[in-house]
Each structure stands twice: as C-alpha cells, then as structure tokens.
Amino acid sequence: MWAILSQSLSRMRPGTLPSPRSSNGSDQVNQKVKDNIPSIASAIIRSIMEVSHTVETEELMTCLQIQLYHPQQASRALYRMLPLETRHKLQAEDPVRLGRDAQACTFVLVDPRVSRKQLSLQAYRTSNSPDMLFSVQNLSQKGRVTVNGFELGFLERAELPGKALIRFGEYEMLIRRENGEAKGSFEVEFGVLAVPPSREMGMVVPNMVPVMDTGSDLSTNGIPPLMSQGPMEMDETIMYQSGRALLP
C-alpha cells in the first residue's frame, strides 16, 4: 500500500510539493503546502481505492463445480444453453435457479421433461463457519428432488454439503464446493460426466421422472428446512394426459 502511495505522490505535477529550501521563506512554503492539501488527500484516497480493488480481484472465490449426467445426453442437446467448462461469476445474494424457463432461471436445461423452475441454490454464511455455504431448494410442485438420497418436497430447503449428488427426473448432478475467501460473489462451473456419478459414489437410488407424478410428496425424510420457505410462487410443470405432453 505504501508503494502505491509513493507512486501516486511521485506522479503529481512538479511544484505540488514545494521544496523546504525555498528562498521565499518558510511562510510561503507553509502556505503552498496548505493550498495543496486537497490534491494530496485526493491522491491518497485514489491509492486506497486502488488497493481495495486489487485485494478484491485477487481474492479466491468459492466455486461450485456442477457436473451433469443424463442417459440421453449423447443424442440430445440438453446442455446447449449451459456455459460448459467455463467459470461463471455470480453475486452471493442472488439465487441460482435451474430449469427449462430461460426467463425465470439462471441456467437452462433444454428438456421439456424438466420443470419450468426445477431447483435453486442459495449462498449463505453462518457465524460457525468462515466458508460460504449453500442450500438447495425444490422449486417444482410435481418434480421430486433428492440430495444424497434424501427427498425434498415442494419449496423445501436443505443444506448442501461440500460434495452432494442431486437427482431429479433422469438427471444426476454432482456438486463439489471449492472454498474461497471472497464474501460478495462466487463462481459456478458446469461440466458433463460420461457415467452416472451415483455409480462411482456407490449410491443405489431409484430413478425418478417428476413430470409423470400425479401428486406431490411433501415428505422430508427427516431433513428440516434450512431456511424459511420461499419464494411463494406457483411452478408450471408439465402435465400429461392420455400419453401426450401439454406444455404451458
């Protein structure tokens, strides 16, 4: 910081800081110093702002590595609207919504079987941990979402551990959290897996197709909501009648 201050002061125009050996007398020297106090203060403020910006940009951000698998991903362009293999910066206060509606969601799956708003990830902090933590919320009325095998009902939240397997429909989503120091933002990076992550993790979870459900199971399997429920909005999921899908 002192180096930046020195550089800022050295860039000031000649004569800004008068020499103490001025032949005009000490009174004139003191007066010139007083006249240039605003310029000196402005230089110091600019330098402090430069330091703050440098520290903020150099802070390591928490990253959610989200890897997806779907049995038909090779023949269908399900992920064409996702920023694959690229880190995407997001603000910590903004929820990360995943679904098929490009206007309502942060990231979109191109799949009519996915709910308009399937799920949401929300960053938060607690006094018990220096790390940025995340919760997951089921935004689909008829679609079931599980986190490491535990089912979430509509609008229910659960804490997202450092490594979690989320399932909805035929999708498997493996999320790993890389901790960072930045408090106001984090990153998300999407990738595609060649094999189901449940197989590698040794988890045997029955397949679920949320749009085929005729009702909503609100069982929490013993997991209490992490935060208050919300947002209170109706989710438009796909309804099936006589074997045909009726899109909203």
Helices and strands as residue ranges (DSSP letters): H 2-10, H 26-35, H 37-58, E 62-69, E 87-91, E 96-99, E 107-108, E 119-126, E 129-138, E 145-147, E 150-152, E 157-160, E 163-168, E 171-178, E 185-192, H 197-201, G 210-212, E 239-241, E 244-246
